[in-house]
Amino acid sequence: MAPILASYSVDKCPKVYEEYKFTLPDLYREVAKEELREDEVVREKALAEMRHWIAENPYIFKCRTDAKFLLRFLRFRQFSVPLACEALERYLTVRELFPSWFKNLDCSEPIMKEILENDPFTYLGQDGAGRAVFLARFGRFHGDKHSAIHDSRVMALVLETVLEWEEFQIGGCQVFIDYRDSTLSSFEKWSLSELKIIMDVYSRSYPVRYSEIHAAKLPKFAVPVITSVLSFTNPKLREKIRCYSSIAELEKLMEPSNKPTTYGGTVDLDELNREFRKRIEDQRQIVLGLDGTEIDVEHYAALWDKEEVSVEEDVTGAMLEQLNIK
């Protein structure tokens, strides 16, 4: 694993840039070329163009311009520099408009630490295609003790952490969601406005390449909330969501090398959780360093929510029918 830096500079016009070196296994070089159109020439040209755009942008005052950070957006948009710049603007804007959600994401803060230690998210490793595989156990969120914003901050912390991983940027991710042991209060605490923010962010404003999302055992009482979630979700992301009525169906989709013992496999889930929390702790200063970015908020505020996302009732109904929920 590459050494963890304490933080990155947010000076948008540094005098010298550290030379970028591709250090991942050949699998990721192949995926980058085939799926993202990335090679050495394309990458260097795009980084130079994006850095020039940031330097000339009068509305961005401070911003990381190191390769790893900018590649989040370039890989997300398959090295279309205009689209990557647009994605960067949206990402910076949402962090500024909702600082209580997306800033000061400190894993050592007591509530954050408490939620993390309950292990709602587990990094299971990489699958054969190079995708990062994550397990989300919704029942691990405390319905009464923590607010929706508390939970969402943990989600943001996890995303900011894994977005630093180049294998995540290139390979994308596969997500398994286990709704067992979920409580009514875990769903009821989310207001419609909060659901809209969270889904807009994670389906449009964070540069995440979702491959597949598999969810199982959704309780009937959660249907109204999930219906609202789907209505706020980017249509392209909705197409990647599959729902199942049993955990057994979820288990069949997990590769043996990533399958925990509690899901019929051989992997120690507790050990994976300890390792993931350690990686989050190791990157604490990097995540907190993102708070140093600065933009003209008034100028960029109009970007937020300029596109309305809607879903037809029959689309939502069809997805929920996969769970045998009427």
Buried (B, 14 or more C-beta within 10 A) or exposed (E): EEEEEEBBEBEBEEEEEEEBEBEBEEBBBEBBEEBBBBEEEBBEEBBEBBBEBBEEBEEBEBBBBBBBBBBBBBBBBBBBBEBBBBBBBBBBBBBBBBEEBBBEBBBEBEEBBBBBEBBBBBBBBBBEEBBBBBBBBBBBBBBEEBBBBBBBBBBBBBBBBBBBBBBBBBBBBBBBBBBEEBBEEBBBBBEEEBBBBBBBBBBBBBBBBBBBBBBBBBBEEBBEBBBBBBBBBBEEBBEBBBBBBEBEBBBEBBBEBBBBEBBEBEBEBEEBBEBBBEBBBBBBEBBBBBBBBBBBEEEBEEBBBEEEBEBEEEBBEEBBEBBEBE
